[in-house]
Amino acid sequence: MNKNTVNPERINIIERGPLPLIGCVFYGDPFHSKGGWDVENEIGLTWKRFMSLYEKNKDVIERYRVNTDTAYEVHIQPEDYEETKKFYVYVGVEVKTLDEIPLEMFGKVFPQTMYAVFTFKGRDIFRGGKYIWQQWLPTSEYEEAYPYLILAYDERFRGLDNEESEIDYHVPIRLKGGDNK
């Protein structure tokens, strides 16, 4: 097998209701200080900030938290992404309600939609996006429904350098030519 070939472990199509998250946000070029997947780039630093605030506000967050073994990293592309190469990175956890949000944190609700869920393992976690947008989406019956991508981290993620690590990529989709509803 070619070492540049990406093979997802699994691909599932699911319907998911609104996804409310409490977390932290970064806007800009997340690879400005460190390129690629690195715990010291702006994404890694956003995770560190989130984890610190989570610990500080644990009693509030855990009162509303859902799915306690999963945390999410969402990449949101604004309309000017192609020109600026800047996007939003939102990291957080799912909650039942956004009624009580710690002051330093932000709430965000992602819409109800269908998702293509890709599970990538080992080195493929770094190349998953390229596979999805350059190979899978163009040949599938689906297109992007919204300009964001959700990475789901759970107990299967064991670190960036661990070949046994797995990450689920959730891509909001709709049938080609369909609407977002």
N, C-alpha and C positions, 0 to 999 in steps of 0.2 A: 504494500500500500504506500502511496506517495505521502511523505511526511507533511505536505501542505494540504492534503485532503482533509476536509472537516466532515465528521460524521456525528450527527446528534445521536445520543443514546436513545431518545424517544422524541416523538412529536405528537402532541394531542391538541385537538380543537375543543375549547371549552367556552361556556357562557359564564360570565361573572357579573354579579351585581355591582353597585357602586363600591369603591374601595377607599374608605376614609383612613388617612394616615396622619400620625403626629411625628414630626421630625425636624430636620435642619435642611437648609437649602444653600446652594452655591450657584452663582451665575458667572460665566466667563469661560475661558479656555482652561479646562481642568488639567491639561497636560503642560501648562505653562512652566511650572517649576521642575517637574519630572515627567518624562514621556512614558507612554504606555501604562500598563497595569502595574502600579507601584503604590505601596502604602504611604509614601511621602508626597504623592501628587495631591492636587486639590481635592480629589474624590476621597482619597485616604484620610486627608486632614478633616474633611467634612464628617467622615465616619467617626474619627476620634472625638470631634466636638460633640456629635450626637451621643456617643457612648458616655461621655462625661456628663452631659445634661440629663441623659436617661437615668444615670445613677443618682444625680442630685434630685430628680423629680420622680423617682421610682414609685413612690406611693400613689401619686396622681395617675401616672401612665398605666401602671398595672391594674388599677381599678377599672379601666376601660379597655385594656388590651385584649385582642382576639388573636388566636393562632400564635401562641407564645413561643413557638420554636422557629419562627420565620421573621426576618427583617428584609426590607426592600430598598433597592437603589433604583431610582427612576431617572431616566435621561429624557428631558423634554426639549424638543427643537423649536425655537421661535421662528417666525417667518423669515427673519434675516440671517438664519444660520449659514446658508451657502456663502454669503458675503463675509460674515464675521468669524465663522467657525466657533462661536460662543453659544453655549446652551446651558440650561438649568440642570443641576444634579440635585435631586431630592432624596434624602435617606431617612427612613423612619420605620415605624411599626404600625400594624393595623389596629384600629380601635373601633369600639361600637359607636362612639359619638364624639363629636368635636366640641361638646359643651364646655369642657374644661381643658384648656391648653396652657402648659407652662409658658410664662412670659417670653423666655428666650427661644421658644420653639414655634413651629408653624404647623398649621393644619392644612391638608389638601385632600380633596375628594376626587378620585379618578372615576370617569363615567362607567355606567353599565355597558358592556360590549362583549363581543366574542374575542377570544384570544387564541393565537397559535402559541402553544407552550413547547419550547424546545429545551431538552435537557442536554447540556454539554458537560464533558468530563475531561479532566487533565488539561493538556495544552489547548484543547479545542475551546475551553472557556474564553480564551483570548481572541479566538477567530470566529466566534459564533455570530456576531453581528454581520460580518462580511458574508458568511454563508447565507444568512437569512435574506439580506437585501440584494445580494448579487446572484444567488442561485435559486433559493426556494421561492420567494415571493414572485419573481418574474415568470416562473413556470407553473405556479399554483393557480387555483381558481379564485384566490384572494388578493386583496390589496390592503395597504395600511388604512385603518379607520381613523386614527389620530396620530399626531407626530410625537409619540413617546414610546419608550421601551422600559419595561420593568424587569429588573434582575432580582430574583428571589433567592436569598441566602438562608439555608436551614442547616440542620446537623450534618448534611452531606458535604458542606463546604468545610474543608480542612486547611485552608490557606492557599495563597497564590502559587506556591511552589510544589504543592502536593498533587501528584498524578492521580490520586483517588478523589480529589475534589470534584464536586458536581454543582452546577448552577443552573437554575431554570430561567430562561429568557421568555417573558410574556410579551407578545407583540399584538397590539389591538388590531383586529382585522375585520373586514366585511367582504362580501362577495364582490368581485370586480363589477364596477358599474353600479353598486348598491349605495345606500346612504348610511349614515352613522347610527341609525336607530335600530 
